[in-house]
Amino acid sequence: MKFRPLHDRVLVRRSAEEERTAGGIIIPDTAKEKPMEGEIVSVGPGARNDKGELIAPEVKAGDRVLFGKYAGTDVTIEGEDLVIIKESDVMGIIEGKSASKKKAA
């Protein structure tokens, strides 16, 4: 099945969260918070302004982004847990290497 969001919505795959803290404590699944970082899977064509003109989205498939913790709607497509959010809920694009992963010393 192929899914394409409508209007200014984007489909995001949440990034995997660390299962251990920096001190080595294992975090159980029930205590984990939803990650606020993810990868754009699919993007809608964009929103329309007051004149009816299409405004193209600034994000594209493959971008790593930060978004609001409680933003969007969780969905399961082909057994994969994804989230559909509006482009306005995206706080920014992460450029370069992933900002959340720190080098292990």
Contacts in CASP RR format, 6 or more apart in sequence:
PFRMAT RR
TARGET T0000
AUTHOR 0000-0000-0000
METHOD contacts of the structure
MODEL  1
MKFRPLHDRVLVRRSAEEERTAGGIIIPDTAKEKPMEGEIVSVGPGARND
KGELIAPEVKAGDRVLFGKYAGTDVTIEGEDLVIIKESDVMGIIEGKSAS
KKKAA
1 77 0 8 1.000
1 78 0 8 1.000
3 11 0 8 1.000
3 42 0 8 1.000
3 77 0 8 1.000
4 42 0 8 1.000
4 44 0 8 1.000
5 11 0 8 1.000
5 42 0 8 1.000
5 43 0 8 1.000
5 44 0 8 1.000
5 84 0 8 1.000
6 44 0 8 1.000
6 45 0 8 1.000
7 44 0 8 1.000
7 45 0 8 1.000
7 46 0 8 1.000
7 47 0 8 1.000
7 48 0 8 1.000
8 44 0 8 1.000
8 46 0 8 1.000
8 47 0 8 1.000
8 55 0 8 1.000
8 57 0 8 1.000
8 86 0 8 1.000
8 87 0 8 1.000
8 88 0 8 1.000
9 44 0 8 1.000
9 84 0 8 1.000
9 85 0 8 1.000
9 86 0 8 1.000
9 87 0 8 1.000
10 40 0 8 1.000
10 42 0 8 1.000
10 43 0 8 1.000
10 44 0 8 1.000
10 57 0 8 1.000
10 59 0 8 1.000
10 84 0 8 1.000
10 85 0 8 1.000
10 86 0 8 1.000
10 87 0 8 1.000
10 90 0 8 1.000
11 40 0 8 1.000
11 41 0 8 1.000
11 42 0 8 1.000
11 43 0 8 1.000
11 77 0 8 1.000
11 82 0 8 1.000
11 83 0 8 1.000
11 84 0 8 1.000
12 38 0 8 1.000
12 39 0 8 1.000
12 40 0 8 1.000
12 41 0 8 1.000
12 65 0 8 1.000
12 67 0 8 1.000
12 82 0 8 1.000
12 83 0 8 1.000
12 84 0 8 1.000
12 85 0 8 1.000
13 38 0 8 1.000
13 39 0 8 1.000
13 41 0 8 1.000
13 80 0 8 1.000
13 82 0 8 1.000
14 34 0 8 1.000
14 35 0 8 1.000
14 37 0 8 1.000
14 38 0 8 1.000
14 81 0 8 1.000
14 82 0 8 1.000
14 83 0 8 1.000
15 35 0 8 1.000
15 37 0 8 1.000
15 38 0 8 1.000
15 39 0 8 1.000
15 64 0 8 1.000
15 98 0 8 1.000
15 100 0 8 1.000
16 35 0 8 1.000
17 32 0 8 1.000
17 33 0 8 1.000
17 35 0 8 1.000
18 27 0 8 1.000
19 26 0 8 1.000
19 27 0 8 1.000
20 26 0 8 1.000
20 27 0 8 1.000
21 27 0 8 1.000
33 69 0 8 1.000
34 69 0 8 1.000
35 100 0 8 1.000
36 66 0 8 1.000
36 67 0 8 1.000
36 68 0 8 1.000
36 69 0 8 1.000
37 64 0 8 1.000
37 65 0 8 1.000
37 66 0 8 1.000
37 67 0 8 1.000
37 94 0 8 1.000
37 98 0 8 1.000
37 99 0 8 1.000
37 100 0 8 1.000
38 64 0 8 1.000
38 65 0 8 1.000
38 66 0 8 1.000
38 67 0 8 1.000
39 62 0 8 1.000
39 63 0 8 1.000
39 64 0 8 1.000
39 65 0 8 1.000
40 59 0 8 1.000
40 60 0 8 1.000
40 61 0 8 1.000
40 62 0 8 1.000
40 63 0 8 1.000
40 64 0 8 1.000
40 65 0 8 1.000
41 61 0 8 1.000
41 62 0 8 1.000
41 82 0 8 1.000
42 61 0 8 1.000
43 57 0 8 1.000
43 59 0 8 1.000
43 60 0 8 1.000
43 61 0 8 1.000
43 87 0 8 1.000
44 57 0 8 1.000
45 54 0 8 1.000
45 56 0 8 1.000
45 57 0 8 1.000
46 54 0 8 1.000
46 55 0 8 1.000
46 56 0 8 1.000
46 57 0 8 1.000
46 87 0 8 1.000
47 54 0 8 1.000
47 55 0 8 1.000
47 87 0 8 1.000
48 54 0 8 1.000
48 55 0 8 1.000
49 55 0 8 1.000
57 87 0 8 1.000
58 87 0 8 1.000
58 93 0 8 1.000
59 65 0 8 1.000
59 87 0 8 1.000
59 90 0 8 1.000
59 93 0 8 1.000
63 93 0 8 1.000
63 94 0 8 1.000
64 93 0 8 1.000
64 94 0 8 1.000
64 98 0 8 1.000
65 90 0 8 1.000
65 91 0 8 1.000
65 92 0 8 1.000
65 93 0 8 1.000
65 94 0 8 1.000
66 90 0 8 1.000
66 91 0 8 1.000
66 92 0 8 1.000
66 94 0 8 1.000
67 83 0 8 1.000
67 85 0 8 1.000
67 89 0 8 1.000
67 90 0 8 1.000
67 91 0 8 1.000
68 85 0 8 1.000
68 89 0 8 1.000
68 91 0 8 1.000
71 83 0 8 1.000
71 85 0 8 1.000
71 86 0 8 1.000
71 89 0 8 1.000
72 83 0 8 1.000
72 84 0 8 1.000
72 85 0 8 1.000
72 86 0 8 1.000
72 89 0 8 1.000
73 83 0 8 1.000
73 84 0 8 1.000
73 85 0 8 1.000
74 81 0 8 1.000
74 82 0 8 1.000
74 83 0 8 1.000
75 81 0 8 1.000
75 82 0 8 1.000
75 83 0 8 1.000
75 84 0 8 1.000
76 82 0 8 1.000
END
